Structure formats: C-alpha cells, structure tokens
Amino acid sequence: MIYCVYETYVSNNWVTGHNFSKHVKRVKTEKEITNPYNDMHDLANYSRAYSEKIWICMDNDNYSDPLLTGYVGFTMIKGQEYMNGMFNYSKPEYSIADVIMLLQYTEGTGPFSDKTDQDMIILGFDFDNNGEIDIIDVQMFLQSI
C-alpha cells in the first residue's frame, strides 16, 4: 500500500508541485556502467538508504516535509545518472538513416508509421522523457550519434 502512496506522490509532483521531472531532465552526468547487474544493486543500495526515511514521512502524512522532497529527489537524480550510464552501456550503433526514420515517424510516414508513441517510447526514442515522440526527440537523437 505504501508503495502506491509513493507512486501517487511522485506522479502528482512530476510536472507540478515539486516538479521532479525538471530536476531529472537536468541530469547530464552518468554513472559509468561496467557490470549492469552489480551496478543496479549499487543503485538499489543507494535508494534503500533513503527508503525508510521516505516511508516514515509518508506514513505520517507529512507530504510537505522538505526532507521528503529531498530524499525523493536524491534517489531520482541518482537513478537518472544510472539510466544515463545504462543508455551509453547498451547504446547500439546508429546512423543518420535511423534519425531520418524517426523524423519520418513524427510525420506519420516511414517504416515505423504503424507503431504507436507508446511502442516508440518502449523502444527508447523518447529522449526528452515527455511521454511523446516529437521533433525534440529527433534533434536529441541526431546529437547523440
């Protein structure tokens, strides 16, 4: 039950309130991933250090506590650093042709035209993490190759 409360708190403060998305999107650093299994365990251990403090605040319905905001923010920022590292660890080799296909997708044409935005997000093409595939994603994709 408490996990659902946590997810609701984050969702309600993702783009409004504490605006966690703004902080996560600013993360440009990355954790160098050398062993995904061990590195994800390290991230879990980092998060675990804050989990009890987060649950205490939530159990007491103390959602306005600045410590809660900080704890949640710290774990999200660290998680994004790991995700940035995982992206580079598992980054396939792309070419300009792939960028063109993504551009075509945004125009409703090309080989991905039968895919939904959700399909494309699952494939990893939502580079700005805004829940949609648009020209910004094409620009970020181009910059990444």
Secondary structure, 3 states (H helix, E strand, C coil): CHHHHHHHHHHHCCCCCCCHHHHHHCCCCCCCCCCHHHHHHHHHHHHHHHHHHHHHHHHCCCCCCHHHHHHHHHHHHHHHHHHHHHHHHCCCCCCHHHHHHHHHHHCCCCCCCCCCHHHHHHCCCCCCCCCCCCHHHHHHHHHHC
